[in-house]
Amino acid sequence: MIKGDEMKEVIKKLAESISAETQQNNEVAITAAVKYLKDNGWDNPEATSTMLCFEMAQFQDAVVNNLLGEGKHDNRLVFCYTNYNFLARHIEELAILKNGTSACSADISRYIISKYVEYLKTREIPDMKLDEDNYWIPKFGTNAQWIEFCNGLYKFYWGQPDIYVNAYNALMESEMRYYKHELQTLYGTFKDGESFVIAKAYDEEPTLIEEDGFYIILKGKCPREYPAAKSKFEFLPMVKIPKTDITLKITKEEIFI
């Protein structure tokens, strides 16, 4: 039979490993926990879940409850803290499927969860300003539908899918809200007439870096070989094109997105 003080020591080591400054400290804590589980014959899914994961969850719940302050807190509110990624991932995937793009899906999930937390604290459905055209605001669904979807995710996590399924379908079947924008596209054209897209922007001119007689653009945008330019980010290689090699042109197009 497990002793309470022994498990507390394991949890303490695991908690310390989360904030450890070095990989070595992490490895020491993890090794100790693995040995403890194996020595007690708890190296199967059920036992590990009961003796380790459940205790970790209890530890997390206690921390969050204290973080939220005195008094009894709605289990759903605590859930938002301890299972944030679960909520965020489901909201993101729904937004991606409905919008047909992953753009801003993380911003949308962050906004929805913040409003859900507000609802759980006030018990009033907040005005999410869904009629405003901002990248973090979903362009479908109502205030009540999004709150119900979050409630459904909580229930779904605990094996009760009905509310989730109904809320999911309601959001997927809701009408999209579209807003007028001006898409501006910056083209570069070589002397022989070959053109390529340098950048695009909505409702403003695309930005272009200029430096000592050169245009600095993304390497992947340029169809020809040019010397590398310094880049702030290694994963975004740049090239420098002499200004005399290309002419610039901006086109404007009215679109609804």
N, C-alpha and C positions, 0 to 999 in steps of 0.2 A: 504494500500500500504506500502511495506517495505521501511524503510528509510536507505539510504546508510550508515550513521554513525552507525546505530544499527547493521547492518550486519557486518560491519567492526569490531565492538566490539566482536561479537560472534566468528568471524574468529580468532581474536586475542586470545580469550580465548582457542579456540581449538588448535591453534598453540602452545600456552604456555603449554597446557596439554601434547603435544607430548614430550616436553623436561622436564616435571615435574619430580622431584626427588622422589616424594612419591605418593602412590596410592590415598591418601587423596586429593591431588591437582588435580589429574585426575578426581576423582569423582565430585569434585566441578565444574570443567569446563564442564563435560559431563552433569551434572544435569542442569546447567544453559542453555546449548544449547537445551536440551530436552524440558525444560520449555518454552523457547523462541519459539520453533517450535509449540508446542501444543497450547500455548496462541494465536498464530496467525492462527491456523487452518491448519498448514502445516505438519500434521502428517500422510500424505498419500504418496505413492511412488513418484508420479509425483512432488508434491510440495517439498518434502524433497530433491529430486534430483536437482530441480531447485534452491531452496533457500539455500541449504546447500552444496550438493556435487559439484554442478557447481562452487559455490563460492570458495570452497576448491581447486578445480582443477585450477581455475584462479590464486589463491594464489600460488599454487605449480609451475605453469608455470612461474609466475613472478619471483619467487625465482631462478628457474633454468636458466632463461634467463639472470638474473643478474650474476649468478654463471659462466655462459659461457662467460661473458664479453660483451663489446659493439658490436653493430651491430645487424642485423637481422639474426636469426638462423633458420635453417631448422626445420620445425615442427617435422620431424621424429627424429631429434637429441634430441629435448626436450622430446619427447615421450620416448626415451630410459631411461631417468632419472626418469620421472614421472610414467612410466608403466614398469619398469624393470622386475618385477615379472611376468607380463603377457608374456613378451618375453621369459624370462628364462623358465617358466613352459612349454610353447609350444615346445621349443627347446629340453628340457629335455625329454618330453614325446615322441617326434619323435626319439630321440637317443635311448631311452629305447626300443621302439618298433622295431627299425631297428637292434639294437645290440643284442636284446634278454636278456639284463641285465640292471639294474639301475646303475651299477658300473661306476663311473666317469662322469655320465650324468650332474651333476652340474658343473663340471670342463669344460665340453664341451660347455655348454650353456654360461658360463662366458667368455670363449675364443671367441666364435662366436660373442657375443654381443660387446666385446671390438673391434673386427675387423670391425663390422658393424659401430660402432661409428667412427672408423678411416676412413672408407669409406665416411661417411657423412661429415666429416671435410675436407677431401682432394678431394672428388669427383672422386677418383680413386680406383678401386677394389684392395684391398691389397693382397699380397701373404700370404696366411694362412699357407704355408709350409705343405700342406696336404699330401705330400709324406713322411713326417717324422713320425717316430713311437714314439709318446708321448701320454700319457694317456688323455691329455686335447684336443688333436686334433682328430676331427671326422674321422673315417676310411671309409667314403663314401661321395659322392658329390664333386662338384668343387667349386672354389672360387666364381664364378658367381652365381651358384645355391644357395649357402648359403646367399649371399647378396639379391638375389631375394626372398628367403624365408622370410627374415626379412622385406623386403619391403611389402611382401604379408601379414605378420602379422599386420603391421601398417594399411593397407587397410582393412583387415578383422575386426580389432577392430572397425572400423568406418562403418561396414556393407557392405563392398565390398569384397566378398570372392574369386573372380576369380583368381587373381594373387596368392593368398595363396594356393588355391586348386591345381593349376598347379605346383607350386613350391614344394608343399608337395609331390605330386605324382612323380615328377622328382627325388627328393631325395630318396624316398622309392624304386624307380626302379633302382637307380644307383648301380653300382657294389661295393662290399665291398673290401677293401684293407687289406690283411693279412700279418703278419710279423712273422718270425721265432723266437721262444723263447725256453728257456730250463726251464721246470717246475721241480722244486726240491721239493720233499715231504719228510718230516721228520716223521718217524714212531717210536713208542715205543712198545716194546714187553716184556710182562711179562714172568716170568720163566716157566709158564705153556703153553706158546706159543701163548696166545691171543695178537693180535696186534691192534693198533689204531693209527690214524693220529694225530700228535701233531700240525703240521703247514705246510704251503706251501709257496713257494716264486718263483718268476720268475727271472731267470738269476743270482741268488745268493743263498747261503745257507740260509734256514729258521733260524730265530733267536730263541734261547732258553735261558731263564733266569736260571742261576745256583746260588745257595745260600746255603752255609754251608752244603754241602753234599746232597742237594735236587735239584730237577728240579721243577721249578715253571711254571705251565701251566694253561690254561683256564679250569675251572671246567667242562664246557660243552664238552670238548674234552676227558676227562678221563672217561672210562667206569666203574671205581670202586671208592669206597668212600675213600677219603683221607682228612687229616686235611686242614682247610682253610689257605691260605697264604695271606699276606697283599697285597692289590691291590691299585693302584693309583686312580682307578675309581670304584665306587660302582656298576656300571652296568656291570662290567667285573669281576665277582668273579673268584678267582684263588685257586688252591690247590697245595700242595707241596708233591712231590713223592720222597722217598729216592732213590738215584742213584742206590743203590744195588737192587732195585725192578725191574728195567727195563733195557733193552739194546736198544741202538739207532741205527737207520739205515736210510740212505738217498737214495732215488731212483731218477733218472734223466730221463726225458722224453722230446723229441723234439716235440713241438707243434706249430701250426700256429694260431695266434689270431689277 
